[in-house]
């Protein structure tokens, strides 16, 4: 009897020990995931000190130029469709906005689950898909708005004269065009894609390019953390 009770107690102790180990492993995994997400968010804005960074950042954290060498090293496929960011032109929009009190918005967008496309169809087809998405974005906007290839499967849309409502409307428009497009038809495939969007507006969220990118990126990060394929405004999910 005592032997059976002792065995039962030992079994319960082992179960409790295993449960503690599982909880500790889960907590460790959650901490690691949070650290990874924070690191990924930081890397978005680090410029040429980060993997795939294409912006040149000065010691004060301001974006001062475009890292063409990095883009060339990456053999950036979207360069054929979209220009690199023009820092001088962007600053002119900002200064004009300060003088006339007009607004300017940025859309930071990222293709969802794009790794699945690359895994299923290869890197060359992945590059072609990015080129085709760049063309879709370009067709969805009108001057003086313009789109910029950021890195990999990420893009920035610059919207001079757009307040937050018009910027959100434009994000919906681009999202609809991407959702209703079929990519890689020329390769004998029929790939459907979706994207997530983060929106920020001058001067509501920031007064320079670096700040606007950071605000739009935080909005995008919030969307990606809450299911993707949606549009975020600042820290609030819109759709």
C-alpha positions in Angstrom: 0.0 0.0 0.0 2.8 2.4 1.0 4.7 1.4 -2.1 1.7 2.2 -4.4 1.2 5.6 -2.7 4.8 6.4 -3.0 4.7 5.5 -6.7 1.6 7.7 -7.2 3.4 10.6 -5.4 6.5 10.2 -7.6 4.3 10.1 -10.7 2.5 13.3 -9.7 5.8 15.0 -9.0 7.1 14.0 -12.4 4.0 15.3 -14.1 4.3 18.6 -12.2 8.0 18.8 -13.2 7.1 18.2 -16.8 4.4 20.9 -16.7 6.9 23.4 -15.2 9.3 22.6 -18.0 6.6 23.1 -20.6 5.6 26.4 -19.1 9.3 27.5 -19.0 9.8 26.5 -22.6 6.7 28.4 -23.7 7.8 31.5 -21.8 11.3 31.2 -23.3 9.8 30.9 -26.8 7.5 33.9 -26.3 10.5 36.0 -25.1 12.5 34.9 -28.1 9.7 35.7 -30.5 9.2 39.2 -28.9 13.0 39.8 -29.2 12.9 38.7 -32.9 10.0 40.9 -33.7 11.7 43.9 -32.0 14.9 43.2 -33.9 13.1 42.9 -37.2 11.3 46.2 -36.6 14.6 47.9 -35.7 16.3 46.5 -38.8 13.7 48.0 -41.1 15.1 51.5 -40.4 18.8 50.9 -39.9 19.8 51.6 -43.5 23.0 50.1 -44.8 24.0 48.8 -41.3 21.1 46.3 -41.5 20.7 43.3 -43.8 19.2 44.4 -47.0 19.2 48.1 -45.8 19.1 50.5 -48.7 18.9 53.9 -46.9 22.0 55.8 -45.8 21.5 56.9 -42.2 23.7 59.6 -40.5 24.8 59.5 -36.9 21.7 61.4 -35.8 19.5 58.8 -37.3 18.4 60.9 -40.3 17.9 59.4 -43.7 20.4 61.2 -46.0 20.5 59.2 -49.1 20.1 55.9 -51.0 22.6 53.0 -50.8 22.9 52.2 -54.5 25.8 49.8 -53.9 23.6 47.7 -51.6 20.7 47.7 -54.1 23.1 46.7 -56.9 24.6 43.9 -54.7 21.1 42.6 -54.2 20.3 42.8 -57.9 17.1 44.5 -56.9 14.4 43.4 -59.4 12.0 46.3 -58.7 14.4 48.9 -60.0 13.1 48.3 -63.5 9.6 49.4 -62.3 10.1 51.9 -59.5 12.7 54.6 -58.7 14.8 54.9 -55.7 13.8 57.4 -53.1 14.7 61.0 -53.9 15.7 62.5 -50.6 16.0 66.1 -51.9 12.6 65.9 -53.6 11.0 64.5 -50.5 12.4 67.2 -48.3 11.0 69.8 -50.8 7.5 68.3 -50.2 8.1 68.5 -46.5 9.2 72.1 -46.6 6.4 73.1 -48.9 4.0 71.4 -46.5 5.4 73.4 -43.6 4.9 76.6 -45.5 1.5 75.9 -46.9 0.3 73.7 -44.1 -0.5 71.0 -46.6 -0.2 67.3 -45.6 1.8 64.4 -47.0 1.3 60.8 -46.3 3.4 57.6 -46.6 2.2 54.1 -47.2 4.6 51.3 -46.1 3.5 48.0 -47.6 4.7 44.5 -47.4 3.6 41.4 -49.3 2.1 38.7 -47.1 3.4 35.1 -47.0 5.7 35.9 -50.0 8.2 33.2 -48.8 5.5 30.7 -49.8 5.7 31.9 -53.4 9.5 31.7 -53.4 9.4 28.2 -51.8 6.8 27.0 -54.3 8.1 28.6 -57.5 11.7 29.5 -57.0 13.7 32.8 -56.5 13.6 33.8 -60.2 9.8 33.6 -60.3 9.7 35.4 -56.9 11.7 38.2 -58.4 9.4 38.4 -61.4 6.4 38.5 -59.1 7.9 41.4 -57.2 8.4 43.3 -60.5 4.8 42.6 -61.5 3.5 43.9 -58.1 5.7 47.0 -58.5 3.9 47.5 -61.9 0.5 47.1 -60.1 1.4 49.8 -57.6 2.7 52.1 -60.3 -0.6 51.8 -62.2 -2.6 52.5 -59.0 -1.2 56.0 -58.3 -1.1 59.3 -60.1 1.5 62.0 -60.1 2.7 63.7 -58.0 2.4 60.6 -55.9 5.1 58.0 -56.6 6.1 54.6 -55.3 9.5 53.6 -54.1 11.1 50.1 -53.9 12.2 49.7 -50.3 13.8 46.2 -49.9 12.8 42.7 -50.8 9.0 42.5 -51.0 8.5 45.9 -49.3 7.4 49.2 -50.9 6.9 52.8 -49.9 4.2 55.0 -51.6 4.7 58.8 -51.2 1.5 60.8 -51.4 2.0 64.6 -51.5 -1.1 66.5 -50.6 -2.8 63.5 -49.1 -4.4 63.7 -45.6 -5.0 60.6 -43.6 -8.4 59.9 -45.2 -7.1 60.1 -48.8 -4.1 58.1 -47.9 -6.2 55.3 -46.4 -8.4 55.4 -49.4 -5.4 55.0 -51.7 -4.1 52.1 -49.6 -7.5 50.4 -50.0 -7.2 51.1 -53.8 -3.8 49.5 -54.1 -4.9 46.6 -51.9 -7.9 46.0 -54.2 -5.7 46.0 -57.3 -3.3 43.5 -55.8 -6.0 41.3 -54.6 -7.7 41.3 -58.0 -4.5 40.6 -60.0 -3.1 37.3 -61.0 0.7 37.1 -61.1 3.2 35.1 -63.1 0.8 34.3 -66.0 3.7 34.8 -68.4 5.5 31.9 -66.6 2.5 29.6 -67.0 1.4 30.1 -63.3 -1.5 31.9 -61.6 -0.3 33.3 -58.3 -2.6 35.4 -56.1 -1.0 37.8 -53.6 -2.0 39.9 -50.7 -0.3 42.7 -48.8 -0.4 44.6 -45.5 -0.2 48.4 -45.2 0.9 50.9 -42.7 0.0 54.6 -43.1 1.5 57.8 -41.6 0.9 61.4 -42.3 2.9 64.7 -42.1 2.6 66.5 -39.8 0.3 64.4 -37.7 2.8 61.6 -36.9 6.2 63.1 -37.8 7.9 66.0 -39.5 10.6 64.3 -41.5 11.2 61.3 -43.7 12.8 59.2 -40.9 9.9 59.8 -38.5 7.2 59.2 -41.1 8.9 55.9 -42.2 9.1 54.8 -38.5 5.4 55.7 -37.9 4.2 53.9 -41.0 6.4 50.9 -40.2 5.0 50.7 -36.7 1.5 50.6 -38.2 2.6 47.9 -40.6 4.2 45.9 -37.8 0.9 46.1 -35.9 -1.0 44.8 -38.9 1.4 41.9 -39.4 1.1 41.0 -35.8 -2.7 40.8 -36.0 -3.4 38.6 -38.9 -1.9 40.5 -41.9 -3.7 41.5 -45.2 -5.1 44.7 -43.6 -4.4 48.4 -43.4 -3.1 50.0 -40.2 -3.1 53.7 -39.2 -0.4 54.6 -36.7 -1.0 52.1 -33.9 -4.6 51.3 -34.8 -5.8 48.6 -37.1 -8.1 50.0 -39.8 -9.4 47.0 -41.8 
